[in-house]
Amino acid sequence: MRVGVLDQPRRRCMPQVRERAEVIISPGLLAIFAHPDDESFRCGGTLALAARHGVRVHLLTATRGEAGIPDDSPMYRPEELAQVRMQELRCACRALGIAQPRILDYRDGHLEQCDMEELTRTILDEIETVHPQVLMSFRADGLSGHPDHIAVGRCVAAAFERAEEVAALYTVVVPRSLAEQLELKSVQGVPDEWITLTVDVSAVWKTKMAAIRCYATQVSSSPMLRAPAERQRAFFGVEHFIRAACRHPEQDFLARMFV
């Protein structure tokens, strides 16, 4: 299993440790997800709002999404689809106004079989590089139960435990009441009382939807994107999180930004 930044030659099995920036002034957020599009559907609005507030928003994506079945053509080979989905991911980051992503080349659909310690160290390398105060990812159930989501969520939690400089870890969730209201069979809702942060993203609605629509190979068959406007607003217009851990409350800018 090779891992690294895809825009650089892949010569090493272990990620290269990059130099620490000398001065970090603005607060930073590092979102870590399994596939291209994970970031946009459930937390794209929060990422866009944070960026508008001057937060340095970074994204680490573990796979290139080559196992995602494209909606517009079944003829892509995996490597071709990977290239297309990486382009879609970069498009989404531009739409959200966040930094261009760091994309790893773990095998899509097989993250739970990879070396979890290696992935955790890769996440720690990215933390060392971008100096976030806040991490954002999946919780242990992976939101939808997807094995790749679960693997990433576990590794992010492990990295947080070892990265003492990071203030807080937030996980993306859907409240059980909303999952039941919208009959979301593919989403594992959590008890509403578990939710510690709710973000109204109506101010960046168009921005979030533009990011989602960057994923042309994925979104045309999404039932929610064909739903009535009221139903779309209920699902995409508010984002929910659990603050899974916090060691430096005074540095948790998300808790202050979205009260």
Residue pairs with C-beta under 8 A, 6 or more apart in sequence:
1 13
1 106
1 107
1 114
1 115
1 118
2 10
2 12
2 13
2 105
3 13
3 14
3 15
3 104
3 105
3 106
3 118
3 119
3 122
4 10
4 12
4 15
4 16
4 104
4 105
5 102
5 103
5 104
6 64
6 86
6 103
6 104
6 105
10 105
14 118
14 121
15 121
15 122
15 125
16 125
17 125
17 128
18 125
18 128
18 129
20 128
20 129
20 131
21 129
21 131
24 131
26 54
26 55
26 56
27 54
27 55
27 56
27 133
27 134
27 251
27 253
28 55
28 56
28 57
28 58
28 130
28 131
28 132
28 133
28 134
29 47
29 50
29 55
29 56
29 57
29 58
29 132
29 133
29 134
29 135
29 136
29 254
30 58
30 59
30 60
30 126
30 127
30 130
30 132
30 134
30 135
30 136
31 39
31 43
31 47
31 57
31 58
31 59
31 60
31 135
31 136
31 137
32 59
32 60
32 61
32 62
32 123
32 126
32 135
32 136
32 137
32 152
32 156
33 39
33 59
33 60
33 61
33 62
33 137
33 138
33 149
33 152
34 61
34 62
34 63
34 111
34 138
34 146
34 148
34 149
34 151
34 152
35 61
35 62
35 63
35 65
35 68
35 85
35 108
35 148
36 61
36 64
36 65
36 68
36 85
36 86
36 88
36 89
36 92
36 103
36 215
37 65
37 68
37 85
37 88
37 89
37 92
37 212
37 215
37 218
37 219
38 61
38 138
38 149
39 47
39 59
39 61
39 92
39 96
40 92
40 96
40 208
40 211
40 212
40 214
40 215
41 212
41 236
42 143
42 172
42 174
42 239
43 136
43 172
43 239
43 241
44 92
44 96
44 201
44 207
44 208
44 211
44 212
45 199
45 201
45 204
45 205
45 207
45 208
45 236
45 237
45 239
46 136
46 199
46 201
46 239
46 241
46 254
46 258
47 57
47 59
47 96
47 98
47 136
48 96
48 97
48 98
48 201
48 204
48 207
48 208
48 211
49 199
49 201
49 203
49 204
49 257
49 258
50 57
50 254
50 257
51 57
51 96
51 97
51 98
52 97
52 204
53 257
55 253
55 257
56 99
56 130
56 132
57 96
57 97
57 98
57 99
58 98
58 99
58 101
58 102
58 126
58 130
58 132
59 93
59 98
59 99
59 101
59 102
60 101
60 102
60 104
60 122
60 123
60 126
61 89
61 101
61 102
61 103
61 104
62 104
62 106
62 111
62 119
62 148
62 152
63 104
63 105
63 106
63 107
63 108
63 109
63 111
63 148
64 82
64 83
64 85
64 86
64 103
64 105
64 108
65 81
65 82
65 85
65 86
65 89
65 108
66 78
66 79
66 81
66 82
66 85
66 107
66 108
67 78
67 108
67 109
68 81
68 85
68 108
68 217
68 218
70 76
70 81
70 84
70 217
70 218
71 216
71 217
71 218
71 219
71 220
71 221
72 216
72 217
72 220
73 217
76 84
76 217
81 217
82 108
84 217
85 215
85 217
85 218
86 103
88 214
88 215
88 216
88 217
88 218
89 101
89 103
89 214
90 100
90 101
91 211
91 214
92 211
92 212
92 214
92 215
93 99
93 100
93 101
93 211
94 100
95 207
95 210
95 211
95 214
96 207
96 208
96 211
97 207
102 126
104 122
106 114
106 119
107 114
108 148
109 147
109 148
110 148
111 119
111 147
111 148
111 151
111 152
112 147
112 148
112 150
112 151
114 151
116 151
116 154
116 155
116 158
119 151
119 152
119 155
120 155
120 158
120 159
120 162
123 155
123 156
123 159
124 159
124 162
124 163
127 135
127 159
127 163
127 165
127 166
131 165
132 166
133 166
133 167
133 168
133 248
133 251
133 252
133 253
134 166
134 167
134 168
134 169
134 170
134 252
134 253
134 254
135 156
135 159
135 160
135 166
135 168
135 169
135 170
136 169
136 170
136 171
136 172
136 241
137 152
137 153
137 156
137 157
137 169
137 170
137 171
137 172
138 149
138 150
138 152
138 153
138 156
138 171
138 172
139 153
139 171
139 172
139 173
139 190
139 242
139 244
140 150
140 153
140 154
140 157
141 150
141 153
141 188
142 148
142 149
142 150
142 152
142 153
142 188
143 149
143 172
143 173
143 174
143 187
143 188
144 186
144 187
144 188
145 188
153 171
156 169
157 169
157 244
157 245
160 166
160 169
160 245
164 247
166 247
167 246
167 247
167 248
167 249
167 250
167 251
167 252
168 243
168 245
168 246
168 247
168 248
168 249
168 251
168 252
168 254
168 255
169 243
169 244
169 245
169 246
170 197
170 241
170 242
170 243
170 244
170 254
171 241
171 242
171 244
172 239
172 240
172 241
173 189
173 190
173 194
173 195
173 240
173 241
173 242
174 184
174 187
174 188
174 189
174 190
174 240
175 189
175 190
175 191
175 192
175 195
175 240
176 189
176 190
176 191
176 192
177 189
177 192
178 184
178 189
178 234
178 235
178 240
179 187
179 188
179 189
180 189
181 234
182 224
182 231
182 234
182 235
184 235
190 242
194 242
195 240
195 241
195 242
196 241
196 242
196 243
197 240
197 241
197 242
197 243
197 254
197 255
197 258
198 238
198 239
198 240
198 241
198 258
199 238
199 239
199 240
199 241
199 258
200 237
200 238
201 208
201 236
201 237
201 238
201 239
202 233
202 237
205 233
205 236
205 237
208 236
209 236
212 219
212 225
212 236
213 219
219 225
224 231
224 232
224 235
224 236
225 232
227 235
241 254
243 252
243 255
246 252
249 255
